[in-house]
Amino acid sequence: MLPLSYLLSLLFVALAAAWKFFKSPSLAEVPMESSYLPFFGSAFGFAAAPAAFLRRCQERWGNVFKVLLAGRTIVFFTAPEHVALVLKTKALSFHPIVQEICVTAFGHEPEFAVPTNWHYREVHALFTRHLVNSGGLDPLVQSTSVHQQAFLRPHVEAGGRRPLFSFVRQGLFEANSRALFGVAFCDRYAELLDNYIAFDESFPILASGIAHHPMLTPLTLTVVLAYRGLAAGEAIAQSFCDAIENPSLMDGCSQLLRDRNKSAADAPLQLFQEMAKETAARNMAGTQLALVWAANSNSVPTAFWTIYHLLAHPAAWAAVVAEVQACLPKHDFDACSSWSKDALDQCVLLGSAIDEALRLGSSSLILRQAVADVSVIVDKRPVPLARGERIAMFPALQHMNAALFDAPEAFRFDRFVHATKSQRDALRPFGLGSTLCPGRFLAKYQIKSWIALMIQLMPNVRLVPGGAPAAFDKGRVGLGVYPPMADDAFIEFDALATSA
């Protein structure tokens, strides 16, 4: 008879084998990255260095794996070929993501925030008409240029030193808002910028839904972080509720805001007035709050990083200055001159510098949710996704791919002048497919106009030496372009005499 110790050893081996058999992922299961923090999982490691974190996961698990991030398990698809695969899988939809953010961040009622509703389609049709199609886009570009010039004039006449991020944020926000919503509206609601800043700074916690999570809602920190943003968002929404009730508040607004629906007379926010017959005004105001946030949240940091990198590389700045001087007519303060998008299109070096800043600073997550049980075939093997599971793609993995971009950590302002198709396809800061950001063209033209105006009106602008290098605020990972961690990069420029 075998010794008892031997039998126990055999039993232990058998149990271990059984455990491994039943607990290890089968060929069809998606492997899970291990984490030790309840609820938060790998959120902190991912936020600190997302591309490096995902590459380590790729080495362990392959190109498809699960990660626990702040209470939600996400299935990551990390290979370039997965983009087309996700797009053609109809059971993977962006609609549930939109609906959740509309409710948690913009204050919509759940039944209103359904992307298949007629009003959602109407509003987004207006975005396409005025932000994508050339006929609607050019007037907005020119109007924004005029308002940027008006903002810059007193600064140019005074000269001096400015914190770069705050300066860019105020200038772009005021010009964008006046071009979209009208001067009268912006003058009446002078606190719009301060409320936007408070809302934007709280946006990560609002959009994540953590503020509404039953485990975390009682925690004082969560309440404090969320309250300021919620209050600021409500203040912005209330200003638009006022305008829906009294359209004269938006006299002089853009055609995007004036555009009519099929049977309405031409009046500001007429479409929203039609929608108000079916739903509360706060829902329409939430749509306007979303427009305020979307028009600035990525444009501002993109402009900041483009200017910062160009000024930090004198040869790059000199090349862009020469291009602007050669391609764009001189702005005349008194004539309120503006640049068309066709004129701005000639600035290819400046456009490349903006793309390069986006490549380096974009941290967007492209999200989808399974609206039905589905099996996605990856490398001839099924990847099962249950209804309600979320998948993500992280374009910055390819932005930092040394096989695509030589010296990917370096800023090269002319990298995209002669970019290959593979390089251009890899640059995805604005999403993809039907969820591609409709404001992407307007944003780039606004940034081009702003930088070109700085070149013309601040000919001696420079970075103040001696400061620490600007760093990304990693707390915004997944939400677009990183803002700087601190507003401690300063520019200085000489006063420029202008006619009275």
Buried (B, 14 or more C-beta within 10 A) or exposed (E): EEEEEEEEEEEEEEEEEEEEEEEEEEEEEBBBBEBEEEBBBBBBBBBEEBBEBBBEBBEEBBBBBBBBBBBBBBBBBBBBEBBEBBBEBEBBBBBBBBBBBBBBBBBBBEEBBBBEBEBBEBBBBBBEBBBBEEEBBBBBBBBBBBBBBBBBBEBBEEBEEBBBBBBBBBBBBBBBBBBBBBBBBBEBBEEBBEBBBBBBBBBBBBBBBBBBBEEBEEEEEBEEBBEBBBEBBBBBBBBBBBBBEEBEBBEBBBBBBBBEBEEEEEBBBBBBBBBBEEBBBBBBBBBBBBBBBBBBBBBBBBBBBBBBBBBBBEEBBEBBBEBBEEBBEEBEBEEEBBBEBEBBEBBBBBBBBBBBBBBBBBBBBBBBBBBEEBEBEBEEEEBBBEEEBBBBBBBBBBBBBEEBBEEBEEBBBBBBEEBEEEBEBBBBBBBBEEBEBBBBBBBBBBBBBBBBBBBBBBEEBBBBEEEEEBEBBBEBBBBBBBBBBEBBBBBBBEEBEEEE
